[in-house]
Amino acid sequence: MGIRKSLKKWASYQRTVRELNALDSRSLNDLGINRGDIVRIARDHARMI
């Protein structure tokens, strides 16, 4: 994997974590997400890029 792709995946991971952490617990609950799931969700999302 090239460095550009790695950086793009890392940026996507960071952005996803930041955006999900910015949501309040009620919003996360509405989406079916627990705070403990955020890292896994961000990792899975970055993997798809």
Secondary structure, 3 states (H helix, E strand, C coil): CCHHHHHHHHHHHHHHHHHHHHCCHHHHHHHCCCHHHHHHHHHHHHHCC
